[in-house]
Amino acid sequence: MSTDSPVTVLTRDIEAIQIPSGLTKKLHKGTPVIITQALGGTYTIVVEHSAGLFRVLASDADALNKIHHEPAAQNGTGAAKAEGPLNEDEVWAQLKTCYDPEIPVNIVDLGLIYSLEIKPQEGGGNLVEVKMTLTAPGCGMGPSIASDAQRKILSIHGVTDAQVDVVWDPPWSAERISQEGKQKLGMV
């Protein structure tokens, strides 16, 4: 392992998602890892003997000696949202807490979100439908990123159901990255 990055040893067995295949693999207690990204409640780690990167979910943060607290659903201003009608800005704010495990830019600023619709439901509450894409069609991380987005949308007051679909049309290109995202990636 590299000497310039702090090595963490797993304190218990965990299931991690291999990047970019999206396959789940058991990592064992005592395995040395390096955390390369900790954004949006997920962690990207390097496991040298497994030749690759893995995504670790917030529910396993303790195995990395991290404490993770799920943030409260946010309104567009960053304040906790308690009640009132669902505002689309709240959904966008939650989506901005979702990250590609290999790129330190949220999925909104990466231009991965193609559409967002809020549909009030007959019995109360709202269905939120999101169409998103990935930076590469062969990436197996789509289900993991979509699941993260769905979980975060469901944490918003007034959302009773969420559907996040990965689509490929139109194909993603770097032109979709926001100015903020380009700045974070050193593209401007």
Secondary structure, DSSP 4 states (H G I P E B T S, - for coil): --SSS--EE-SS-EEEEEETT--EEEE-TT-EEEEEEEETTEEEEEEGGGTEEEEE-GGGGGGGT----PPPPB-TTSSBP-SSS--HHHHHHHHTT-B-TTSSSBTTTTT-EEEEEEEE-TTSSEEEEEEE--SSTT-TTHHHHHHHHHHHHHTSTTEEEEEEEE--SSPP-GGGS-HHHHHHTT--
